[in-house]
Amino acid sequence: MNSRVPLTARGAEKLREELKELKSVARPRVVQAIAEARAHGDLKENAEYHAAREQQAFIEGRIKEIESKLSHAQIIDVTKLNAGGKVVFGATVTLMDEESGEEVTYQIVGDDEADIKEGLISVSSPVARALIGKEEGDVVEVRTPGGVREYEIVSVQYI
């Protein structure tokens, strides 16, 4: 698999911080917990030992997952984009719902970074796919589970 997965610079930094935390804090803590549980004797019926081993497996799995994501990522610094006002990966877009007049702001990010509560939508989502390549003032149609919605692009920022 040689395809590069887009990731914002901020998303990459969050992954690096999590990786550092897992390696420098969580991993040593679980190793210590396993050593202490082992000191309690019989491992077959030692719940602390089994829980610590399970936690260790989770931590090691997450470390491998993050390292893999970072090694396959194409990290994009949104602030250095020169997209000429067009909606591209990483752009922050303010939309107005044509029907309700409500405004929403989203940043288009990689699949792993998406978090709708934070206003981060996946580049592969229907909304993002409808927006890519458009610019301020354009009206886009988005197919949602509730039907087709029209949004006007109020602003496009690279922040």
C-alpha positions, -999 to 999 in steps of 0.1 A, spaced: 0 0 0 18 31 -12 -11 56 -12 -5 87 9 -33 96 33 -38 134 37 -34 147 72 -34 183 84 -2 195 102 -24 200 133 -37 164 130 -2 151 126 10 170 157 -19 155 178 -9 120 167 28 127 176 17 140 210 -4 109 217 25 87 205 49 104 229 24 100 258 20 63 250 57 56 248 69 78 277 40 74 302 15 47 294 39 20 283 63 23 314 32 25 337 18 -8 323 51 -25 324 54 -15 361 18 -28 368 27 -62 351 58 -65 373 38 -57 405 11 -81 395 37 -108 387 51 -103 422 17 -113 437 23 -149 427 0 -173 408 -7 -157 374 -36 -179 364 -60 -163 388 -44 -129 390 -69 -104 376 -45 -74 379 -19 -93 358 -45 -101 331 -59 -66 331 -24 -51 328 -14 -75 300 -46 -65 281 -38 -29 286 -3 -35 274 -16 -51 242 -39 -22 236 -11 4 241 13 -15 218 -14 -18 192 -22 19 193 15 28 191 18 6 159 -13 22 145 -1 58 150 33 50 137 17 35 106 -6 65 101 23 90 104 45 70 80 17 69 53 5 105 58 9 133 34 11 161 59 -4 194 46 2 227 62 -30 245 55 -16 280 63 9 276 34 -17 266 8 -22 289 -21 -54 276 -35 -67 309 -49 -99 309 -28 -109 274 -38 -121 248 -13 -93 223 -9 -82 197 17 -76 216 49 -96 247 41 -120 261 67 -153 268 50 -183 288 63 -216 277 47 -251 292 48 -280 268 46 -301 283 17 -333 272 34 -328 281 70 -302 309 67 -282 291 94 -244 293 91 -220 265 99 -182 264 97 -162 232 88 -126 224 83 -120 196 57 -96 171 72 -84 135 68 -107 106 77 -88 100 110 -91 136 121 -128 140 115 -149 151 145 -182 167 137 -185 181 172 -152 200 166 -164 212 131 -139 188 114 -154 169 85 -138 141 65 -126 149 30 -145 118 19 -178 130 34 -207 141 11 -205 177 23 -167 179 17 -170 162 -17 -196 187 -28 -174 216 -17 -140 206 -31 -130 229 -60 -158 254 -54 -152 290 -41 -168 318 -21 -202 327 -34 -209 293 -51 -240 274 -41 -236 236 -37 -261 208 -34 -254 182 -8 -272 149 -7 -280 142 29 -301 114 45 -328 140 49 -327 149 12 -309 174 -9 -297 206 9 -283 237 -8 -255 257 9 -239 290 -2 -202 292 5 -198 323 26 -161 322 31 -130 300 25 -100 303 48 -67 285 51 -60 288 88 
